[in-house]
Structure formats: structure tokens, C-alpha cells
Amino acid sequence: MTVINERIAQVNRGTKEALPPIFLNNVFGLLSAINMPVEGELSNFLLGQKEKEDDWKPAKLKEQKKAFERVWMGFLKHKLSVSLYKKVLLILHESILPHMSNATMMIDFLTAAYDVGGAISLLALNGLFILIHQHNLEYPDFYKKLYSLLDPSVFHVKYRARFFHLADLFLSSTHLPVYLVAAFAKRLSRLSLTAPPQVLMMMIPFICNLIRRHPACLPLIHRPSAERDLTSDPFVMEEQDPAKSRALESSLWELEALQNHYYPSVVRAANVISRALSTQENDVSELLELSSYELFEKEMKKKFHTVPLEFEAVHGLLGKKHDITADHFSL
């Protein structure tokens, strides 16, 4: 690891410009291949030790972690391409943070990645989750940024399952403000109007779980005077601050609209709001990676005894009974 660090510094001294992308990709390949031990002292070395085992630094796991930390911090200070940025974030929470002697040194890197937006922000959530829950990282605008990530594209990205798994963890606390939970539930409900069926099968239980954890949000689905007209809905979809979205003044009429969805399973899922919500939460883990192919296969395996058909005989060229072309053309 020390050799890698020295080699990066040597190449960096030899050029005034940014390091070549090919070189950085090769360095990443070397670093990601390092297999760090989890615990215990090290003894299986290819080279003989020159000092006593008690004084030899390479034999100490703590020193190995320090070297591991230095080489990664030295690598991440360089300008990385977007693809390499994503590769680092994909392995950060499992292969880098657990083996660092001081994981909080990655705070600046992760918060900067979280502020980038798009897929990079989604990937940075894993590392931030570890720093917030295990290292007491304070991120004042964390939920505001998480809220702003909710847009139609989040249903179609490759990391959708990971994002909603982490969003479920971050929103699992019962100590969150009611306005914040209501804003997330309302924004997800609005986005569900244009979401594909495989996403709706996960999204509806996800929203219902938020309401179960926070009974103060029940008026969103049981408000008697709830407006059904989109133009009179007080919720401000364009507002990026959940505190100013006015979600608590609105209702989840979008879920009621989904009761008329073309896919029967979505209709059954949306009908849950028409009756009293149970206290038992739904397990959404199995629905996070549900695909349209799986839905299609499920429908293909169903057996129907009777199939309803509707047939209307064609009259005339355009198929209308009283069309003028029916008097002059016939099929």
C-alpha cells in the first residue's frame, strides 16, 4: 500500500495536469483488490521480518489500517471521472470504511458526493448511513437533500432498490417530525401517478408503512373534506424544502386514484386505504427489486376458467354505425 501511495505521488510530480484516467483506473483496480483482515495480528508475510514481532509495524493490524487509510485518502483527493466516482461509492461502505482507522475522515468526500445529485447522491447514501449511525455524523440538511432526490427518474435508475432500502431505514425513526414524514408520503404518492406497476407494488406499502409509524399522518387518508381536484391541492410539488411543502394540509388522493389502475394487483394494494390501517407493517424488502418481467411471468402462470370478451361488429370503413362512409363503403 505504501508503494502504491509513493507511485501516485511520483506520477503526480511528473505532470502539471490531472492524472490520466487510465492510470487512476489502474490504481483503483489495485486498491479494490486489497483484502484487509478483520481482526487479529498478521503473520503470513512473503518477506521475512527484520525486527522483533512485537516491534514490527507491518505485523500490527492497527498499522495496516493506517496505511490503508493513507493510500485511499491520497487516491480520493485526485479528480475522478464520473464512472470511477461511482465505482468507489459502490464499494465504499463494505470494502473501505470498515477497514479505516478513522472513518470520519471520509465525511468531506461523502457529503460532497451527496451534494452532486443524481445517481452519485444515491450511491453516497450507504456511506453516509454508516457515518451517521456509527460515527455520529451531523448533517443538518440530510433529509432535505433526500427529499429533493425524489423525482420520476428515481423509479428507473439501476440503484432503485438500494435507494428505497436506505430511505426506509432513514425514515424508520418514530422521532421524526410529522411534517417531514407527511411530505415524503405525499411526494411519493404524487410520483406514483406516473410510476410503472412494478414500482407501485412496492411504493404503496412503503407509503402505508410511513403512516403506520406516524399515526399523526392518518388525516392524510381520512380527511373527510379532502379535495380531489389537483388544481386546489395545497401541496407544493415543486418545493424542495419539506417544511414548506404544505403536505399536512393535503391528502393522499393519489392512492385513491390508483384504485382505478389497469393492473389488478395495484388496485388491491391501493384498496388498503379504504379500510382501517393495521398496525403491522408490510415487508417491502421482497418488492424492492421487483421487475416488469416478473409481473408478466406471474400473470402468464395464472389460469382463468372464463375470459370476458367484448365484440362489436364492424359497420362501414371506419367501423362506426352511423358514419357516412358506411353508406358508400363496405368490408
KAZI-V5715 format. One record per pair of residues at least 4 apart in sequence whose C-alpha atoms are under 8 Angstrom apart, sorted by the first residue. I is the first residue (numbers start at 1). J is the second residue. Records with the same first field share a line. If there is no record, write none. Layout:
I->J, J
This chain:
1->5, 31, 67, 68, 71
2->6, 67, 71
3->7
4->8, 27, 71
5->9, 70, 71, 74, 75
6->10
7->11
8->12, 75
9->13
10->14
11->15, 19
12->16, 18, 19
15->19
18->78, 79
19->23, 24, 78, 79
20->24
21->25, 80, 81
22->26
23->27
24->28, 80
25->29, 84
26->30
27->31
28->32
29->33
30->34
31->72
32->95
36->99
37->61
38->99
39->61
40->61
41->59, 60, 61
42->58, 59, 60, 61
43->59
49->53, 56
50->56
51->55, 56
52->56
53->59
56->60
57->63, 64
58->63, 64
59->63, 64
60->64
61->65
62->66, 101
63->67
64->68
65->69, 99, 100, 101
66->70, 100, 101
67->71
68->72, 99, 100
69->73, 99, 100, 101, 102
70->74
71->75
72->76
73->77
74->78
76->80, 109
80->84, 85
81->85
82->86
83->87
84->88
85->89, 120
86->90, 120, 123
87->91
88->92
89->93, 120, 123, 124, 127
90->123
91->95, 96
92->96, 97, 127
93->97, 98, 126, 127, 130
94->98
95->99
96->100
97->103, 127
98->103
103->107, 131, 135
104->131, 135, 137
106->110
107->111, 128, 131, 137
108->112
109->113
110->114, 124, 127, 128
111->115, 124, 128
112->116
113->117, 120, 121, 124
114->120, 121, 122, 124, 125
115->121, 145
116->120, 121
117->121, 122, 149
118->122, 149
119->123, 157, 159
120->124
121->125
122->159, 163
123->159, 163
124->128
125->129, 163, 166
126->130, 166
127->131
128->132
129->133, 166
130->134, 135
131->135, 136, 137
132->136, 137, 138
133->137
141->145
142->146
143->147
144->148, 240, 241, 242
145->149
146->150
147->184, 240, 241, 242
148->240, 241
149->154
150->154, 187, 188
151->191
152->156, 191, 194, 195
153->157
154->160
155->160, 195, 199
156->160
159->163
160->164, 288, 289
161->165, 288, 289
162->166
163->167
164->168, 288
165->169, 285, 288
166->170
167->171
168->172, 206
169->173
171->176, 181, 210
172->210, 213
174->213, 214
176->180, 181
177->181
178->182, 214, 216, 217
179->183, 242, 243, 247, 248
180->184, 242, 243
181->185, 210, 214, 217
182->186, 217, 220, 247, 248
183->187, 242, 243, 245, 246, 247, 248
184->188, 242
185->189, 207, 210, 211
186->190, 247, 251, 252
187->191, 237
188->192, 203, 207
189->193, 204, 207, 252, 254, 255
190->254
191->195
192->200, 203, 254
193->254, 258
195->199, 200
196->200
197->201, 263, 266, 292
198->202, 290, 291, 292, 295
199->203, 288, 290
200->204, 266
201->205, 265, 266, 269, 287
202->206, 284, 287, 288
203->207
204->208, 255, 269, 270
205->209, 269, 282, 284
206->210, 282, 284
207->211
208->212, 277, 281
209->213, 281, 282
210->214
211->215, 216, 217, 218
212->277, 278, 279, 280, 281
214->218
217->248
218->222
219->223, 251
220->248, 250, 251, 252
221->251, 252, 253, 273
223->251
226->250, 251, 253
227->232, 233, 250, 251, 253
228->232, 233, 253
229->233
233->250
234->246, 247, 249, 250
235->245, 246, 247, 249, 250
236->244, 245, 246, 247
237->245
239->244, 245
240->245
241->245
242->246, 247
246->250
247->251
252->256
253->257
254->258
255->259, 270, 273
256->260, 270, 271, 273
257->261
258->266, 267, 270
259->266, 267, 268, 270, 271
260->267
261->266, 267
262->266, 267
263->267
264->268
265->269
266->270
267->271
268->272
271->275
272->276, 277
273->277
284->288
286->290
290->294, 295
291->295
292->296
293->297
294->298
295->299
296->300
297->301
298->302
314->319, 320, 321
315->319, 320, 321, 326, 330
316->320, 321, 323, 325, 326, 327, 329, 330, 331
317->325, 326, 329, 330, 331
318->323, 325, 326
319->323
320->326
321->326
322->326
323->327
324->328
325->329
326->330
